[in-house]
Amino acid sequence: MTVSSLSVQHSSDYKNWLGDLKNKFRQTQIKAHLAVNTALLEYYWQLGSDIVARQKYTAWGGGFLEQLSRDLSSEFPDVKGFSYRNLRSIRQWYLFWQQLVANLSEADRQQAIHKLFQLPWGHNLAVISKCRNIAEALFYVTNTVQYNWSRAVLTHQIESQLYERDGKSINNFSQTLPQPQSDLAKEIIKDPYKFDFLGLGSNFNEKQLEQALIDNISKFLLELGNGFAFVGKQKLLQVGERDFYLDLLFYHTKLHCYIVIELKTGEFQPEYAGKLNFYINALDAQIKTSDDKPTIGILLCKTKDSLVVEYSLRDINKPIGVAEYQLTHELSEEFRKSLPSVEELQAGLFGECL
C-alpha cells in the first residue's frame, strides 16, 4: 500500500464521503426492493381482477386455476408465485380488498391500494388470513407501513388482538390534557396488556412482576408500543423528608412527555389513583422541564371494576389511564427469534422505533 493510499484511507473527509456513499447505496437497495415489491403486487392485483372476471363471465370450469397454474409454472419454472395455492390467495386477496375500494372515491381508492402495495406479499397474506373484517385489516396495514413491522411482529400483533385493545383504557385524558395531546395519549394505552412472555406462576409480588418486565425489556417495549423509551425502575423522588420510588419510568418520544407506570398484582383500588397523582405532581416539579409535555400516569392492575375506576379518576387533576394485564399464551418460536437481544438494545440499534 502506497503512502498516498494510506493518507487517503485515514483522511476524515474520505471516511465521511465513503460513509455517505455506503448509506446512499443502502437506500438505493431499499428503493429497488420496494419498487420490485410494488411491481409484483400491482401484477397480482391485476391478475386477481382478471381471475375473478373470467371465472364470472366464462364457462372454463372448476379446473381453471389448476390449468392456469400449470401453464404459468411451465413458462416460468423458477417462480413460486404461480402455484395453485398462491393463485387462490391472489384471488382471495383481491376479493377481500375489493370490499373496501369499491365504495371509495378514485383518490381514496388509490391511496388505500398504495398502502397494500407497500407491504410484502407475505404480510398481505397474514392480514387477509387472520383479520375478520376490513376495518381490522386496514388498522394492521396502516400500522405495519407506519412502524415497519416484520411479518412475525405483524402476526403477533394480530394474534394478540391489538386492534381490539388499542386505545381502550379507562382514563381522564379529555379532562386533564389539551387537544390534540389528549387524543394522542388515548391511542398509546391498551386494555388489556398481554404479558404472555413473562412465564410467571400464579403467585408473584409486584417486585417480581417489575423485574420480569425489565428482564424482558424488548418484549415489554413492543407490547407498550412505538415511542416508549425506558428511563429506569424504582426512580427516587424526595418529597419533604421522605423518599418515594416510581415503579417504572419511560419517556415517550412522540408525545414528548414522561410516563410513569405503576404495577399492581391485585384488583384496582381507589387509593392507587391518588398515589399516582401524587407521583406525577412530584415528577413534574422535580424532573419535567419546560420543553416536556404533561407527565402521564398508567396504572396496570390484574383486574379492575370499570365504574370504580371512573369514579376514582373523576376529580384527579393529572392525566392517568388504568388498564389490566394478562399473563396468558406463549409466543411463537418465529416471533421469539425476531425479537432484538439485550445486546442489540444496548447498542442502540433500534433507537426511537422502540
N, C-alpha and C positions, 0 to 999 in steps of 0.2 A: 504494500500500500504506500503510495507516494505521500510526501509531506503535505502537498496541496489537498489531496483527498482526505487526509486526517484533519486538516483545518476546517474543511467543509463539513465533515461529519460532526465536529464538535461546535460548529457555529450555531448560536441560538437562533439566528434568522433562518438558517437551513432547517433546524429542527421544527421551528414553528410552521414553516412552509410545508415540510413533509407531513406534519400532523394535520394541517389543513387539507392537503391532497388526500390523505387516508380517509378523513371524515367525509370529504366530498364523494369519494368513490363508494364508501359505505352507503351514503344517501342515494347515490345513483343505483346501487344494487337493490336497495329497498324499493325505489321508484320503479325499477324494471320488474321486480317481483310483483308489485301491486298492479302494474299495467298488465302483466300476463294473467294474473288472477281475475282482474276486471274483464279482460277479453274473454276468458274461459266462461265466466258467469254470464256474460252477455250472450255467448253462444248457447249455453244451457237454457237461458230464458227463452230464446227464440226456438230452440229445439223443443222445449216443453210446450210452448204455444202451438207449434206445428203438430206435435203428437196429439194434443188434446183436440185440435181442429180436425185432423184426419181420422181420428177414432170416432168423431161425432158425425162427420159427413161422408165417410166412405164405408164400404162393406168388405174391409180387408180381413175381418175375422179376429178371433181371440189370440191367434199366434202372431199378430202384427209386431209386437215389441220383441218377441224372441227372434223373428226373422231380421228385424232391423238391427238387433244386437249382433247377430252372426255376420251380417253384411258389413257393418261398420268395423267390427273387430277384425274381419278378414282383410279389409283395406288398411287398417291402422292397428296391427297386432301388438304394438308396444303401448297402446293407450288403454288404460284400465277403465276410463270413464264411459266406455261403450258396452260395459257388461249389462246383462238384462236387469240385474238388481239396481244398477246405477241409473239406467234409463227409467225405471219405475220411480226412483227417487226424484229424478229431474221432473217427471210429470207431477208427482205429489207436491214438490216444492213450488212449481208454477201455479198449480191449482190453489194451494194454501194462500199464497200471497195475492192471487187474483181477487180474493175476497176483499182485500184492503184497497188495492189500487183501482179496482173497477169503479169505485164510488168517489174517487178523488179528482180534483182538477188536474190538468196536464202538468202544471208546475209542481204540485204536491206529489203527483204520481212519480215524476222523475226524481224528486228528492227522496222519496221512500225507496225506490228501486236502487238509487245510488248507494244508500246505506247497505242494502243487501249485498251489493257488488263489492263492498269494501271488506266483507268477511270472507275468509277462505271457505271452500266448499264443505269441508268437514264441520266448520262452525255452523253453517247453514243447515246441514243435516241434523246436528244436535238440537237446534232450535225447533225445527218443524216436527221432530220425532218426540220431543219432550214437552212442548208447550201445548196448552189446551185451547187457546184462543189467540186471535190476532193481537189484542192489547198486550197480553203477556209476552208474546213473541217479539213484538216491537220494542217492549221495555228491554229485553235482553239484547236485541240487536243494537239498540241505541247505546246501552252501557258498554257493550263489547267494543264498539267503534270508539267510544269516548275514552275508555280506560285500557284498551289494547289487551283484553283478557285472552289468555291462551285457551285452547279448547277444553283442557282439563279444568281450568278455573271456571269457564262458562258452564260446563256440565255440572260442576259442584254448586254453583250459584242457583242453577235451575232446580237441582235435586234438593237443595236446602230451602227452596221456596222463597227466595229473596223477594220476588215480586209481591207476594202476599205479606211479607214482613216489613218491607221498606217504608219508612216514614209513618209507622203505625203506633208509636209510643204515645202514652198519655203525657202531656206537657203543658206548660203555661207560657210558651214562647210568644203567642199572639199578644199576651198582656205585658210581657217583660222585655221584648225585643222590637226594635223598629223594623219596618219593611225596607228592603227585601230580606234582611237578616233573619227574621222570624221564619219565613218560608224555607229558606236555605237550611236553617237549623233543624226544622222538622224532617227534612229529607235525609239527614245524616244518621238518624236514630231508627233502629229497627225494633220490632217486638213480635216474637221473642228473638233473642240472640241464641245461636246454636254453637255451643262449646263441645261439640262431639269429638274434638281432638284431644281432650284433656286426659281421659282414661281414669278419672277419679271414681272411687267407690261411692257407696250410698252415704257414708258418714265422713264428712270433712268440715273443717272450720274455714273461716274467712282468710286466715293466713295461708292455708294450704291452697285454697282457690286462687288467691292472688299469685302465689309462687308458681302454680301450674300454668297460669296465663302468661307469666313472664318467661317461663321455660319454653313456652310455645309461642313466642312473640310474633313470628312471621305469620302463623296461622291466625293468631288473635288480631293482628293488624288487618289481615284480609277480611275477617268477619266484621270488624269495625267499619271498614270501607275506605274508599280513596280519600286521601288528605290528612289522615291521622298520623302524627309523628310522636313517638314515645319520648317523654321527657324524663320520667323517673317514677319510682314507687316510694311510698312512705315519705313523701315530701314534708319536711318540717316547716311548720308555721308557728311562730312565737307570738302569742297574744297575751298582753299583760305579763303575769308571772307564770303562765302555763304554756306547755308545748302541745301542739296538735299535729297529727300526721295524716296527710291525704293518702288514700289507698293507691290510686294511680293518677298520674298527671300526663296529659297529652297537649300538643298544640296542633290546631287544625290549620293546614296551610292554605286552604281555600276560604274558610270563614275568618281567618286571621285572629283567632282567639284561643285562649287556654280552655281545655276541657278537663274537668275533674270527674273521675269515675269512682264511685263508692260501691263496694261489693257487700251483699248481704246473703247469708245462706238460708234464710227463712222467708217468711211472708213479710210484705211491706208493712211498716208501722208508721203512723203519722209523724212521730218524733224524728224519723230519718230525714224527712224533708227539711225540718227546721235546722238540724245539724248541718246538712249540706248547704243550706242557705248561709249559715254562719261561715263555713269554709270558703264559700265563694266571696263573701264580703272581705274576709281576711286576705285571700289571694289577690283580689282586686286592689287592696290597699298596699300590699307589700311587693307584689311581683308584676302585675299588669302595668304596662306603660301606656302612654297617651296614644301610641300607634296601634295598640291592640283593641279589638272589638270586645264587647262584654263577655266575660267568662261564662261558660255553660256548665251545668252540672248534670251528670247522668247517674241515676240510681239503678243498679242491677240487682234484682231480687229473685229468689227461687219462685215465689208466687206473689200475686197481688190481688186485691179486691179493687176493681176499677173505680167504684164510687168512693171508696175510702181515699184513693189516690187523688181523685178530682177535688174532694173537699180539702185535702191536705195542702194542695197546691194553690187553692183559691186566693189566699192572701199573702202568698210568698212573693217577695219583690225581686228575686233573682231567677234567671231562666233555668228551669230544671225539667228534665224528662225522666220518666220512670218506665222501665221495661223489665220483662222476665228473661231468664236464660234457661236453656235446656242442655242436658248432658247426655244426649242420645245419638245413636247411629255412628258407625265407623266410617272414616274417609276411605275412598277407593285407593288402591295402590298407585294408579295412574296419577291421581291428584296429589298424593303424598310426594311422589317423585318430582312433581312440577314445582313444589314449594322451594323458596330460597333457603339456604343453610344459614346458621348463625354467623358463620364467617363471611358469607356474601353480604349479609345485612350490615355487619360491622365495616365492611369495605366500602359501603355506601353505594352499591351498585344499583339500588332501586330508588334512592332519593325520594322525591316528592310523590312518586307513584304509590308509596305506602300510605 
